[in-house]
């Protein structure tokens, strides 16, 4: 039902609804703060370990701060906990797109992406993370990713110039190569489904027209201060409205590549990046399953 409502709702109504939900969540957090009912960093660390995250892991994190509960130090607590658990040999990655709407709407209004200064629209945790010393941000204008860890350059340096954000040179695919993990903390595939798009770029002649037919030229201001032009395709909203991402969850559960957990108060999905990718490929080839046709075709 939620997917259907989203598909028929004008963008401005979706923005109004999101604002209303954010106000509700803020009110709950304010009440917890007033009662001094906070989630400690130590609890967050234990919760992350209980999710199966280990020293040396590479972890892509989608998150909602308000769903975690009241943290005394805000996003710092959850980021510190993640970095502590993976340790000095691990990597934490976070998508931090400057876009909070359909890619087409965004790209038509924004012709310059500033790698260093374009703010994340994917929540306060992702914005805090990208500003940390040592965080390297990939230079793709619609789906940049920041990484902290010894392999940060490997994950981020080849994203610039890719015609779509999810190619084999993207951080999303490199996480698959490294057999990393994905945490959906307080969010689901429906509102944080970046890695699902890997299927669309991996399959030649993908059966749905997911991209707007005309590419866009974008200027990218690199951290070096150099401005470079690049061309990129964006998702076609007409097709995007047909997504049923959460309907894929049972498929990933059955394959043993997704499990449910909790971090703080936030329901959390713990996913094997390689397992998700291989499951999507197999399901597509065998039954025609996609996020648009979760029951196959």
Secondary structure, DSSP 8 states (H G I E B T S, - for coil): -HHHHHHHS-HHHHHHHHHHHHHHHHHHHHHHHHTT----HHHHHHHHHHTT--TT-EEEEEE-HHHH---TTTHHHHHHHHHHHH-TT-EEEEE--S-SS-HHHHHHH--EEETTT---SS-HHHHHHHTSTT-EE---SSS-EEEEETTHHHHHTT-TT-SSTTSTTSHHHHHHHTT-EEEEES--TTT--GGGGHHHHHSTT-SS--B-SS-EEEEEE-TTS-EEEEEE--B-HHHHTT--GGGGHHHHHHTT-EEEEEETTEEEEEEEHHHHHHHHHHHHHHH---SS-TT--
